[in-house]
Amino acid sequence: MYKIDHLFSLTIDRAKGLAILLVLLGHIASPFSEFIFSFHVPLFFVLAGIYIKTDYSVSVFIKININ
């Protein structure tokens, strides 16, 4: 089971690295900038959200963090 978790983590880390490179490529006025900007922020949100762990619902999480 550890190898599956480790492989999953490694894959996510590689995806984050690729997303960072895409942001850099998008900001250096490449011909692909418009295409890259269409998905790079949602990609970061999805990759960050994979590791979020809460013991309560989303509404309770929001109420706790707003206060």
C-alpha positions as CSV (number, residue, x, y, z in Angstrom):
1,M,0.0,0.0,0.0
2,Y,2.9,2.4,0.7
3,K,4.2,2.1,-2.8
4,I,0.8,3.1,-4.3
5,D,0.6,6.1,-2.0
6,H,4.2,7.1,-2.7
7,L,3.6,6.7,-6.5
8,F,0.5,8.8,-6.3
9,S,2.3,11.5,-4.3
10,L,5.2,11.5,-6.8
11,T,2.8,11.8,-9.7
12,I,1.0,14.8,-8.1
13,D,4.4,16.4,-7.4
14,R,5.4,16.0,-11.0
15,A,2.1,17.5,-12.1
16,K,2.7,20.5,-9.8
17,G,6.2,20.9,-11.4
18,L,4.8,20.8,-14.9
19,A,2.1,23.4,-13.9
20,I,4.9,25.7,-12.6
21,L,6.8,25.4,-15.8
22,L,3.6,26.1,-17.8
23,V,3.1,29.3,-15.7
24,L,6.6,30.4,-16.5
25,L,6.1,29.6,-20.2
26,G,2.9,31.5,-20.2
27,H,4.5,34.6,-18.7
28,I,7.4,34.9,-21.2
29,A,5.1,35.9,-24.1
30,S,5.1,32.5,-25.8
31,P,2.6,31.8,-28.6
32,F,0.8,29.4,-26.2
33,S,0.2,32.0,-23.4
34,E,-3.5,32.3,-24.0
35,F,-4.0,28.5,-24.0
36,I,-1.9,28.1,-20.9
37,F,-3.7,30.9,-19.0
38,S,-7.0,29.1,-19.8
39,F,-6.2,26.2,-17.4
40,H,-3.1,26.8,-15.2
41,V,-5.0,28.3,-12.1
42,P,-7.7,25.7,-12.0
43,L,-4.9,23.1,-12.3
44,F,-3.3,24.4,-9.2
45,F,-6.6,24.4,-7.3
46,V,-7.3,20.8,-8.2
47,L,-3.7,19.7,-7.3
48,A,-3.9,21.5,-4.0
49,G,-7.3,20.2,-3.2
50,I,-6.3,16.6,-3.6
51,Y,-4.4,16.8,-0.3
52,I,-6.9,18.7,1.7
53,K,-8.2,16.7,4.7
54,T,-11.1,17.8,6.8
55,D,-13.1,16.1,9.5
56,Y,-16.2,18.3,8.8
57,S,-18.3,19.5,6.0
58,V,-17.4,22.3,3.5
59,S,-19.9,24.7,5.1
60,V,-18.4,24.2,8.6
61,F,-14.9,24.5,7.2
62,I,-15.9,27.9,5.5
63,K,-17.6,29.2,8.7
64,I,-14.5,28.3,10.8
65,N,-12.1,30.0,8.4
66,I,-14.2,33.1,7.9
67,N,-14.2,34.0,11.5
